[in-house]
Amino acid sequence: PAPVGLGTRGMTDRPTLISAAELHELLSGDSPPLLFEVGVEPPVEDIQVIPHSHFVDVDRLEFWPSNGDSGDLPVGSGNILPPDQFRLALEGLGISRQSRIVLYYRTHAGMRNQPIACARFCWMLCVAGVQSVSVLNGGLPAWTLLGYATADCHVPLSPVSDFFDQQVFPFPLNSHLIATTAEVEQAVVAHKLQIAGVGKVIIGDVRSWEEFVGERQQYTYISRLGRIPSSVWARWGPSTYVGGDLWTDQGYLRDSEEVTKMWGAEGLTQPALPGDGVIFYCGSGWRSAWAWMVASLMGWDNVKNYDGGWLEWSLLGKQAVAGPPDAELAGSDISARA
């Protein structure tokens, strides 16, 4: 079932949602889309894929200085690749600005191939400026549920020579979808000082409650506990690697009214005035990409994903708080634990 109220007509900086029936019709047409299963490491046993689909490993589009790269990003930050490398990677995947792309995920039950990998790549493509990016609601299970045929392997990639097809544009086209540490800091300061004339930018924490209040987390590469000051809980699930608050038990996006109510109860609301906005963050930009995608599909404007997330914030030694949000509002001294 498609969730009520989610956008069906997108712009070049936001995705659209597509049903299994709509995808089946597109693949049967004269101009089928470029179809990708998105995950981390392709499945090797009992493989079942949507026919004509490629596979993309999202990890290969991220920047990990600890793996031998260099740059001014914190070690192990996992940010999106620098522009030149990112563009070359997309061209190697056969993607250009004019591409019509549909993405799907294998399952919502395991972290490595959960919907968040698909959302992460979706966000990346929108950052790049791909003109048409759609996500299959419900992923592969939605396809097989309708009895559509599957294949036993992915098809080879056909690289393109130029993302912009010989036209000249800045790359990426939509860098405004990336929140920087400086922008997050500005939002924190504006919230604390209630600066007049500065738009209201809400920072949404897309992690479990125990991560949000600084009790515990399950990352092996992040030791610091706590959250970014002034952030509100944007929901996720019971623990770091188990989600579910933002999709149904069947892996479909939750109804937009349900999400709006859930977020609203935590103080996360749609930007209403010029200059207002939302910055989502999680550990390293994957879970927050799902929240970004959901908000974009609901028609929210000025929504960004903090690519470096809690990992980058922590590595840079930025201020953090812990405990329930009412304690923070009361001005208690709740410094996060290292």
Secondary structure, 3 states (H helix, E strand, C coil): CCCCCCCCCCCCCCCEEECHHHHHHHHCCCCCCEEEEEECCCCCCCCCECCCCEEEEHHHHEECHHHCCCCCCCCCCCEECCHHHHHHHHHHCCCCCCCEEEEECCCCCCHHHCHHHHHHHHHHHHHHCCCEEEEECCHHHHHHHCCCCCECCCCCCCCCCCCCCCCCCCCCCCHHHEECHHHHHHHHHHHHHCCCCCCCEEEEECCCHHHHCCCCCCCCCCCCCCECCCCEECCCCCECCECCCCECCCCCECCHHHHHHHHHCCCCCCCCCCCCEEEEECCCCCHHHHHHHHHHHCCCCCEEEECCHHHHHHHCCCCCECCCHHHHHCCCCCECCC
